[in-house]
Amino acid sequence: MTQAGTKPLWRNVFFNAIVLILLSIWLWQQNQRVSLIKPAMPADGKLQCVSYAPYYGKDQTPFIASTHISKTQIDADLKVLAQRFDCVRIYSVSQGLDYVPEAAAKLGMHVYLGAWIGRLAIDNNKELNLAIKVANEYPDTVKALIVGNEVLLRKEQTEVGLAALIDQAKAQTKVPVTYADVWEFWLKHPNLEKSVDFVTVHILPYWEDDPQPIEHAINHASIVMDKLHASFSKPILIGETGWPSAGRQRGTSIPSLVNEARYLREFLQTAEDKGWQYNMIEAVDQPWKRNLEGTVGGYWGLYDTDLQPKFDFANDLSERKDGFTPLYMGLTGLLVFVGLSAFAGEKRLSAYISHALLGASVGALGVIQLDYLVIVSRDSIEWLVLGGLALLGTLITMSMPFLMQVKYSTKFLNTLQKALFLIAASATLTSVLLVGDGRYRDFPLTLYVLPVLQLSIGFYLAKIKVSTESVIYYSMNGLSIATASIFIVMEPHNPHGYYWLGIVLLIAYATLPDHKRIASE
């Protein structure tokens, strides 16, 4: 039951004001333009090379064998990329990509031509034979033939087997031949240098076993290159380097638009100073990669899926470009919650102010939640589940004006019991998944933070009690807290882990049986 029907709610006013202020500060900060280094650019303004995968359209994926990229799309894509790059790297010649060198030649571009190598010899032979044929047809356009990409990392070929494929390519084409893999795997297989014309390495500070913060990323790349130059005598091409603009934080490595721009700008300047040859990853965001690598896999592009550049290499930029949208949504939420308070028969000024502040937070946060759903939801099921969770949280906060009134409180508290159970159960599942599949799974902080704050602190301040006598809450909360704690042990430098632990602790408090919660108060 509730004791708040007649008493002032100034404590809730203060609490909701703090929440709104913190949210407003965060939004303001995210919309501030940041000044980044302006790297030295070539006279024609074009960068060396970029990875090109054309699978950015709806339902396009290389994993569907029947996928075929049209010549029209490739021509249009390269026309855009030619404005910024002299070269593209492709990873396969199947599914219509054997046309890329012809299209590139028309634009005066060059191509690092990839032959995709996997486990099956029949597929490898077909792919390699076509790649050799294309390389021989366009020797002035194909800068090199890259036989295999991270094959040793995926353990799909042995070093001996891979060397045999490289030797086959070298015997049948006059273009340089190389192999591309993560830099550590080149150090593990130094003898492979004998088979290639130059060494192609991937340096991705975000994906390191020890993820690098953006502040140290370029220094890390420089240290890696020094190690490689000390280990190999042949030229070295940085075949992949970049930074994701969205996705899950790994340790102190934070995906963001500003960080992507910062890394690439600082990298360009360093590459210019040290004479590095490079290929950036990647041209266009790849939605299909989210199924392999989580949200972050889909957001390494310099262009979004509408082929619009995400940033340039000269001007300041901000992480978000919300304009007045959060303000408008916040005002809308404020008016809705004031209207709900009036409909519920509220008479207290403090309650109106408290609910108005809460409504403003709900409206403004809704903008952030929608962005989150767009970024992380890969299919209709995830839209349904995560969108349903966001809607559930909104309905929980919208119940506050009615919970303050005795005539409504009993009915709404019974419904709220079910909502609280769903919040606790979903948080438990999320905690387990973060430990079991944490490398690729996002923290859904924006979906939980406001409803959980209201269910715990907001309800405590308003003296609202939700009956949770079922022993199942002990099991769920114990599992949530345990797994959230395990994640912190696994990634002690990731603040999102601590935020998530805070959320599950607040849920545990909100679901304490009445007699224990009353004792704690």
Buried (B, 14 or more C-beta within 10 A) or exposed (E): EBEBBEBEBBBBBEBBBEBBEEBBEBBEEBBEEBEBBBBEBEEEEBBBBBBBBBBBEEEBBBEEEEBEBEEEBBBBBBBBBBEBBBBBBBBBBBBBBBBBBBBBBEBEBBBBBBBBBEEEEEEBEBBBBBBBEBBBEBEEBBBBBBBBBBBBEEEBBEBEBBBEBBBBBBEBBEBBBBBBBBBBBBBEBEEBBEBBBBBBBBBBBBBBEEBBBBEEBBEBBBEBBEBBEEBBEEBBBBBBBBBBBBBBBBBBBBBBBBBBBBBBBBBBBBBEEEEBBBBBBBBBBBBBBBBEBBBBBBBBBBBBBEBEEBBEBEEEBBBBEBEEBBBBBBBBBBBBBBEBBEEBEBEBEBBBBBBBBBBBBBBBBBBBBBBBBEBBBBEEEEBEEBBEBBEBBBEBBBBBBBBBBEEBBEEBBEEBBEBBBEBBBBBBBBBBEBBEEBBBBBBBBBBBBBBBBBBBBBBBBBBBBBEBEEEEBEEBBEBBBEBBBBBBEBBEBBEBBBBBBBBBBBBBBBBBBEEEBEEEE
